[in-house]
Amino acid sequence: MSELIDRWNAVKQRISKCAVAANRKVDDVSLLAVSKTRPAEMIRELAGAGQVEFGENYVQEAVDKIQSLQDLDLIWHFIGPLQSNKTRLVADNFDWVHSVDRIKIAQRLNEQRPAGKPPLNVLIQVNISDESSKSGVQVSDLDALAQVIMDAPALVLKGLMAIPVAETDPVLQRTVFARLRQIRDALTLKLGIPLPILSMGMSGDMEAAIEEGASYVRIGTDIFGPRDYSQTSR
């Protein structure tokens, strides 16, 4: 067994252990393998071991890999900041978008989603830590964006995503993830539709995220090893 598969199995074991400790069903927490900057061959190897869902941050790099792996039945998630001039490529090639944070982006994805494809699964990225340098909608603007997505026939609103400020204290980690869950629950009541998905937690804080209800944890380095950004194509 390769080091890649060993690391992947170790991450899955961490997820299972934490889910059980939090009195959650293991199957309720999905592992999203963040494959940005990684070659298609590594994705193919993981797919052969059973990993189905992959997250990408850079549009052109991701599209190249998606096209080269069309023979595999994979689910592709776009999780990075999305510029207006890249929405068509994302609408054409991805199954999920975790990082919708502006009405303009939602409208473009809706307009550009090919008619023959199922609606695009959408998560709203919330700027949960109120960082000026981070993407994400402000909580005060969340309702309006959610309503636009709900009214878009080519989009399906599934829940929320956040990338909080990095914390090493598990109590502080849980506090911010709990806040996102509470915001999701309040939005669910306002809209009157189920919003089952919370995309939150990465390698350094996924245990806290799972304890607070994460549906997807986004794990890159702990699966693939250290990254080499010198070859990145956006």
Residue, then its C-alpha position, 0 to 999 in steps of 0.5 A: m500500500s502506498e504512502l498516499i493510501d496510508r495517509w488517506n486511511a489515517v484521515k478516515q480513521r480520525i473522522s470515524k473516531c471523532a464522529v463516534a465520540a461526538n455521538r454522530k453517525v460516521d456516514d454523516v461526515s464526508l471526506l472531501a479530498v482537496s487535490k489542488t496542485r496535485p497531479a491527476e495520477m494521485i487523484r486516480e490512485l485515491a479513486g481506485a481506493g474508493q475516494v469519490e469526492f475531490g475539492e479544487n481551488y484553481v479553475q483552469e488547473a481543475v478543469d484540466k484534471i476533470q477532463s483527463l479523468q472523465d473515465l472515472d465516476l467522481i464528484w467535483h467540488f469547487i472550493g476556492p474564491l470564484q471570479s466572475n470571468k471563471t464562472r462558466l468553466v465552473a458551471d460547466n464542469f463542477d457538481w458543487v460550489h462551496s464558495v458562492d459569496r456574491i449575488k453576481i456570482a450566483q446569477r452567473l452560475n445560474e445563467q451558465r449552467p448547461a441545460g442538460k446537467p442537473p442543478l448545481n449544488v451550492l453552498i454560501q461561503v460565510n465570512i464567519s470570522d469577519e476578516s477583511s482579507k477573507s472571501g465570504v458574505q457578511v452575515s448581514d447580507l446572507d438572507a438576500l444572497a440565499q434568496v437569489i440562489m433559491d430563486a435560481p432554477a439551475l442552482v440548489l442551495k444546500g447549506l453553508m461553508a466557512i474558513p475561519v481564522a486559524e486557531t489552535d485552541p479547541v474551545l475557540q475552534r468549536t465556538v466559531f463552528a458552532r456559530l456557523r451551525q447556528i446561522r445555518d439553523a436560523l437561515t433554515l427557519k427563515l427560508g423554510i427549506p432544509l439546508p443539511i450541509l455544513s462545509m467546515g473543518m480542515s486538517g488542523d481543526m476537523e475534530a472541532a468541526i465534526e463535534e459541531g456538525a460538519s457535513y464535509v471536512r476539507i482535507g488536503t495536506d494530511i492526505f497528499g503531503p506537503r504541496d509544491y505551489s510552483q507548478t500551480s495553474r489557475 
